[in-house]
Amino acid sequence: MERRTFLRASVAGAGAVAFSGSLWQNAALATPAQNAASPYGPLQAADANGLQLPAGFTSQVVARSGQTVPGTSYTWHSAPDGGACFADGTGWIYVSNSEMSGGTGGASALRFNSSGTVTSAYRILSGTERNCAGGATPWNTWLSCEEFDNGQVWETYPFGGTAVARPAMGRFSHEAAAADPVRRVIYLTEDKSDGCLYRFVPTTWGNLASGTLQVLRAGTATSGSFTWATVPDPDGSPTATRNQVSGAKRFNGGEGCHYADDTVWFTTKGDNRVWQLNLLNSTYELAYDDNLVTPGTAPLTGVDNVTGSSHGDLYVAEDGGNMEICMITPDDKISVFLRINGQSASEICGPAFNPAGDRLYFSSQRGTSGSSSGGITYCVSGPFRR
């Protein structure tokens, strides 16, 4: 089967979630990504931070769990997880979830000036549970998602304001969210071995207080057509949202979710896959499957958070594996972009580009210690394709 061509998208505006440009052309269903040399060249020896990067790229540590963020008086949270960047004048803000239990979760923010120096750090959500991933909105809020059976989506305000729960978006084991400004919906993944993919249709775009929760319906194959069906009871009690609609398609451990150019990509950790929804023709397919990679060994395992660059490259972080961020290029080639050494008991979380696209932020949730209190948040700078 001939692979459709993904032409470059460009990040638009402060939310860093709306994209313009050409589409994945609907020519034929895809062959999942295959091994290839990285467009950036081979990884170099580990730097002082333990990161192996391509030539021309450098890393820095911007925050460590339990320690004061340099240049501020704020103590960075434990277990950093999903994240996103927002334009802030000539600088930007990076937000990061805290995947802690017992009401000690939440989210924090780092504010950077135009040179990439932290100017302030602060809390934007407190007292919540297992805030795993989430997603940015075009109106500059961060959707922080709770990963447990009765979890909610919390809308938070990186530029100031009190976080608000959005129960209309469903109560289930939330993972990630991705905003689609064209259809005016939010896509939501569910971290269960028999989880589903949802979309929330707000009554009014820009206001998540009310709306309709829908679930994707499709067959059991890895490609085909899909439809959406309304979930009768988004509260998920007594019947879980994933069990309310006949024919809802099951996905094995939904994780990261990313929207661009009439396409949604999302990952499933239980089977090491990256899925692709083609929204113009309502079809789905595999963008990556570690069992279908040739030649050699699949580089990406433990698939987790995903983001995209303005060039159209997808960056997929590993939960475990060998602690890599891998990239899938527009011509369906997969390669390793970076590797973190000496942190095998951790996972990589929250990859997100700054508005200019020349800095990639992400965290190692448990760092070198293997403990939630040992999280490390990094920035990698360099000649990213834009």
Secondary structure, DSSP 8 states (H G I E B T S, - for coil): -----B--EEEETTTS-EEEE--B--SS-----EE---TT-SB-S--TTSEE-BTT-EEEEEEETTSB-TTSS-B--SSEEEEEEEEETTEEEEEEEE--STT-EEEEEEEE-TTS-EEEEEEEEEEES-EEEEEE-TTS-EEEEE-STT--EEEE-TTS---EE-GGG--S-EEEEEEETTTTEEEEEE-STTB-EEEEEEEETTEEEEEEEEEEE--SSSSEE-EEEE-S-TT--SS-GGGSSTTB--BSSEEEEEEETTEEEEEETTTTEEEEEETTTTEEEEEEETTS--SS--S--SEEEEEE-TTS-EEEEESSTTSEEEEE-TTSEEEEEEEE-S-TT--EEEEEE-TTSSEEEEEESSTTTTSGGG-EEEEEES----
